[in-house]
Amino acid sequence: MLIWRLDEIPTPGGRTSPVVLFSGDEGRAIFVGLEPGQELGEHEVRENAWLLPVAGSVEIVADDRSVQADPGTLVWLERGERRVVRSPAGARVLLVLAPWPGPGHYAPGEEPSPNVP
């Protein structure tokens, strides 16, 4: 059993200092702080993504659809789906990517850095 107290995890600098909580073949859990006005700019990932605000709220825009996600709102994003996540007032968000890494995440022959969890 592994346990994380998300309300006690520091995220200085907001999105510039995400905290990898867990990383294994089954998935990767990342805790991200967004300072007021910060966003995760338009992007896509090779994995399915579950996003759960645990404090504050975020706006998620994907495929011309927008949703306001408050604490306790779980959002699933399909692999390859383009999205923007922004928080005008600031938020703390749990992001789970699965499987990890998704097909095509690394180029053929490319390996993740041994220093990256």
C-alpha positions as CSV (number, residue, x, y, z in Angstrom):
1,M,0.0,0.0,0.0
2,L,1.2,3.5,-0.9
3,I,-0.4,6.6,0.5
4,W,0.0,10.3,-0.5
5,R,-1.5,13.2,1.5
6,L,-2.1,15.5,-1.5
7,D,-2.9,18.5,0.7
8,E,0.7,18.3,2.2
9,I,2.7,18.1,-1.1
10,P,4.4,21.3,-2.0
11,T,4.3,22.5,-5.6
12,P,6.5,25.6,-5.6
13,G,6.4,27.4,-8.9
14,G,3.2,25.8,-10.0
15,R,3.2,23.9,-13.3
16,T,7.0,24.3,-13.5
17,S,7.4,21.8,-10.6
18,P,5.1,18.8,-11.0
19,V,5.6,16.0,-8.5
20,V,5.7,12.4,-9.9
21,L,4.0,10.4,-7.2
22,F,4.2,7.0,-8.9
23,S,5.5,5.7,-12.2
24,G,5.2,2.1,-13.4
25,D,3.9,0.1,-16.4
26,E,0.4,0.4,-15.1
27,G,0.4,4.2,-15.1
28,R,2.0,7.4,-13.9
29,A,0.5,9.7,-11.2
30,I,1.5,13.3,-11.3
31,F,0.5,16.1,-8.9
32,V,0.5,19.6,-10.5
33,G,0.0,22.9,-8.8
34,L,-1.3,25.7,-11.0
35,E,-0.7,29.2,-9.7
36,P,-3.4,31.8,-10.5
37,G,-3.4,32.4,-14.3
38,Q,-1.2,29.4,-15.1
39,E,-2.2,26.8,-17.7
40,L,-1.0,23.6,-19.3
41,G,-0.9,24.9,-22.8
42,E,-2.4,23.1,-25.7
43,H,-1.0,19.6,-25.7
44,E,-1.8,15.9,-26.2
45,V,-0.3,12.8,-24.6
46,R,0.0,9.2,-25.9
47,E,-1.7,7.9,-22.8
48,N,-5.3,8.0,-21.5
49,A,-5.5,10.8,-18.9
50,W,-7.6,11.2,-15.8
51,L,-7.6,14.6,-14.3
52,L,-8.9,15.4,-10.8
53,P,-8.8,18.8,-9.2
54,V,-8.2,18.4,-5.4
55,A,-8.2,22.2,-4.6
56,G,-9.3,25.1,-6.7
57,S,-10.8,24.7,-10.1
58,V,-9.7,24.3,-13.7
59,E,-11.2,24.9,-17.1
60,I,-10.5,22.1,-19.5
61,V,-10.9,22.7,-23.2
62,A,-10.8,19.7,-25.5
63,D,-12.2,19.2,-29.0
64,D,-14.1,22.5,-29.0
65,R,-15.8,21.5,-25.7
66,S,-15.1,23.3,-22.4
67,V,-15.8,22.1,-18.9
68,Q,-15.3,23.7,-15.5
69,A,-13.9,21.1,-13.1
70,D,-14.1,21.8,-9.4
71,P,-12.6,19.6,-6.6
72,G,-14.1,16.1,-6.8
73,T,-14.8,16.3,-10.6
74,L,-13.0,13.5,-12.4
75,V,-12.4,14.1,-16.1
76,W,-11.1,11.4,-18.6
77,L,-9.3,12.5,-21.7
78,E,-8.6,10.0,-24.5
79,R,-5.1,9.5,-25.7
80,G,-4.2,11.9,-28.5
81,E,-7.0,14.3,-27.6
82,R,-5.8,17.9,-27.8
83,R,-6.5,19.9,-24.6
84,V,-5.7,23.0,-22.6
85,V,-6.0,23.1,-18.8
86,R,-6.1,26.5,-17.2
87,S,-6.8,27.9,-13.8
88,P,-7.5,31.7,-13.4
89,A,-7.6,31.4,-9.6
90,G,-5.1,28.6,-9.1
91,A,-5.6,24.9,-8.5
92,R,-3.9,21.6,-7.4
93,V,-4.6,18.7,-9.7
94,L,-3.9,15.0,-9.7
95,L,-3.2,13.7,-13.2
96,V,-3.0,9.9,-13.9
97,L,-1.7,8.7,-17.3
98,A,-2.2,5.1,-18.3
99,P,-0.7,2.9,-19.5
100,W,2.8,4.4,-18.9
101,P,4.4,5.0,-21.3
102,G,1.7,4.8,-23.9
103,P,2.4,3.4,-27.4
104,G,4.6,5.8,-29.3
105,H,5.5,8.0,-26.3
106,Y,9.2,7.4,-26.9
107,A,10.8,7.3,-30.3
108,P,12.2,3.9,-31.4
109,G,15.4,3.3,-29.5
110,E,14.8,6.3,-27.2
111,E,14.8,5.5,-23.5
112,P,13.6,7.6,-20.7
113,S,16.4,9.3,-18.7
114,P,17.4,7.2,-15.6
115,N,17.0,10.4,-13.5
116,V,13.4,10.9,-14.5
117,P,10.9,8.9,-12.3
